[in-house]
Amino acid sequence: MLCKDVMYEIEKEYPLNYALSWDNVGLLVGRDDKEVKRIYIALDATDEVIDEAVRTGADMLITHHPMIFSPIKKIHNLDFVGGRILKLIQNDISYYAMHTNYDVLGMAKLAEDILGIEKTYVLDVTMEKDGAEEGIGRIGMLEREMTLEECCLYVKHKLKLGSVKVYGDMKKNVHCLAVSPGAGKSAIMPAIKKGADVLVTGDIGHHDGIDAVEQGLAVIDAGHYGTEYIFIDDMKCFLHEKLPVLDVMSIPIVHPFQVL
């Protein structure tokens, strides 16, 4: 099977035009006519991930976050991104990223299902698909009202996390929950405007968190990786279902930091 055939199956489900305007998705490095037998999936194209893709004989690497965002004027081994590109090319690995197109058409629904929220709708609408609103994140109702402290424990359990960071009164009752996997600063205002009691997201700064609380929104910062690693197994299942002839491997779930 050629890389372009794999891309075709992915883009039928997650068209590139659903990505946000600032994003960089699709085939970023390598050949679309590359013969693909083994795919390696990860959240980020780190040195460790690329080395493992090489070691395992992968023909194609698929990540959620694009390794290349800004224009590159030089590609050489003196720059860490350039070095990664060189290694991919030298080992004839085609590299593909699916970021906000997956956020809109996959990640939001996946997070909704994992957190078990009901009566959901799109948190931050970016476009329409077949007459239905699509976009970043979801907002809906927890099965029952609970305190913010109980909600933190619930989120930790559902996302299999060791810890979360919380802004808000732990005794506050919450029922309406918004979730926006990844960096969630931009999700704060949509969550407030749509009446969420609590927002589950990642990468919340000090001022963003305390300002959200002042406006009546509690925030559970479950981490960027902690809210998006779910991409890995989801895409692995997708490829197994759509392209069962391929050998699909993935990086083990390992959080990129430690809390002491």
N, C-alpha and C positions, 0 to 999 in steps of 0.2 A: 504494500500500500504506500502511496506517495504522501508526502507531507501535505500537499494541496488537498488530498482526499480527507485527511484528518481535519484540516482547516474548514473544509466544506461542512462536515458534520457539526463542528463546534459552532460555526457561524449561522447555521440554520436555526440553532437554538438561542444563540447569543450574538445577534448581528452587530457588526462593528459600529453602525450608525447610532446605536443606543448608548455608546460611550459619551461622556461629557466632553465639551469642546476642547478643554485643556489637556485631555488625556492622550496617551500614546499606546494603542493596542494593536493586536494582530501579530504578524510575522515581523520580528524586529532584527533578527540575525539569521543568516543562512539561506538555504535553497528550498523553494516550494516543491521542487522535483526530487528532493531527497527521498530515498526509499526508507520507510519507517517500519520497524518491527517492534521497537521498545521505546516507551515514553516514560519520562521521569517528571513527577509533579511536585511542586513546592510552592510556598507562599512568596519567597523572594529568591532571586538569582544571586545568591551569595557565593563567595569562593568555595565554601564547603559544599554547597549544592552542586555547583558546576563540576567540582572534583569528583563528587559521587556519581553524577551523571556520566562522566567520562569513565570512571572505574567500573560501572555496571554495564557499560556498552550501550547507553541510550542513544537513539538516533534523533530524538526530539525532546526538548525541555519545555514544559508549560508552567508558567507561574501566574500568580494573581497580580502582584505588583510589577510594573514594567521596570526593567533595569535601566532603560534609556528614557529620560523625560525631556531633557534639554538638547538642543542641537550640539553635535560633537564635531569639532573642527580637526581634531587629530586623534588617531587611534594608534597607540603604542603601549609598550609594557611599563612605561614610567607612570601611567595613570591607572588607578585600580579598575575603573570601568573599562578602559581600553584593554587592559590585560585580560579581563573576563571575555570581552568580545573576541580577542585573538584566540583564546583557548577554545571557545566554542567553534570558531571557524577552522582552527587547526585540527580539531577532532570531528569536523563535519557534523556538528549537532545543530539542528534547526531550532531556533529559540522563539517561542510564541508567548505573548502576554494577553490576558483577558482581565481587565480591571473594572472600570465603571460600567461597561456593558454587562459584565457579570453581576456587579453590585445591583444594578437596576432589575435585571431579569432573573437573577438566581439568589444572590446573597440575602436580599431583603426577605424573601419568602422562606428561605432556609432558616434564618434567625427567628422569624415568627414561629415556625414549627417547633424549633428546639426549645424556645422559651414558653411555648404553649399559650400564646395570647390569642384571644378570640375576637370576632367581630372587627376584623382588622381592615385598615385602608392605608394608602401610601402616605408616608410622613412628609416627604419633600418631593413633589411631583416635578418630573423633568420632561415628560412627553406622554403621548398616548400610543397604545398598541391595540389595534382592532376595536377602537372606541373606548378602551379602558385606560384609566390613568396608570402610568408606570413611573417609578422614580426611586430615590434613595430612602431606605428605612421603612419601617412599619409602625403603626400605632394601633393599639387595641386594648382589650380588657383581660386582666388576669382572671383566672378561674374564680378567685375569691379576693376580697380585700385583705390586706395584710400590713403589718408595720414595715417601715423602710428596712429595719434590721432583718426581719423575716424575708423580705424581698432580696436583700443582699445574699443571704444564705441560699435562697432559691436559685438566684442567678449563678452563684458559685457552683452549685450542684449541677445545674443544667449545662453549663459551659465547661465543667470539669476543671475549675480553677482553684489555685491554692489561696488566692487573695484577691480582693477588689479594693479600690479607693472610693470613698463615699463622701458626697457633699449633701448635707441636709440633716434634719432632726430624725434620729433613729426611731423615735416613737411616733413619727408622723404616719398616718394611714395612707396607703397607696393602693390604687385599683387600676387606673388607666396607665399603661406602660408603653413608652415609645422605645424602639431599638434602632440604632444606626451603626452597624459594624464599621470598624476602622476609626479614622480620625473624626470626632463628632462635634467639634466646635460649631460648625455650620448647622448642626441639627438642633441646637438649643432653641433658637427662635421659632422654628416650625413646631417643635414640641410644646413650647409655651403657648403659641397661638392656637394650637389644636387641643389644648386642655389636658395634656399629659400630667400625671402626678410625679412620674419618675422617668428619666431617660437612661437607657443602658447603651454605652458607647465606649470610646477609647480616646486617649491623648487629650484629656481635658486639663487645661492650665489652671493655675491658682485663681486668677481673676475671673476666668470664664465660669469656674465652679461656684465661687461665692456670689457672682452676679446672677447666676441661674437660680440659686436658692432665694435670693432677695426678690425674685420675680415669681416665686412659688413653685419652682421645679427642683426636685431632688435629682441628683445625678449619681449614677453608679458607673465609675470608670473601670471597666473590666479589661482594659488594655487593647491596644491596636491588634496585636497578635492574638490576644485572648478572645476577641470577637470575630476574627477572620480566619483562623486556622481551619475552621469548618469547611472552607473552600477545598482543602486537599482531598478529604474523603469523598466529598460530593462529586468532584470532578473525576475521581478515580472510578466511582460507581457509574457515572455518566458514560465514560469511555468503555468500561466493561460491557455496558448494555448496548451502546451504539456500534462499537467496533470490537467485538469479542475476539477477533483474530490477533489483536495486539497484546503484547506483554506490557502491562501498566504497573509502574513502581512509584513509590512516593517516599518522601523524606519522613522519618519518624517525627511525631509531635514533640518538639522541644522548645520551650519558651526561651526567647533570646536574652533574658535577664534573670537575675535571682533577687529575691527579697530576703534580707537577713534580719 
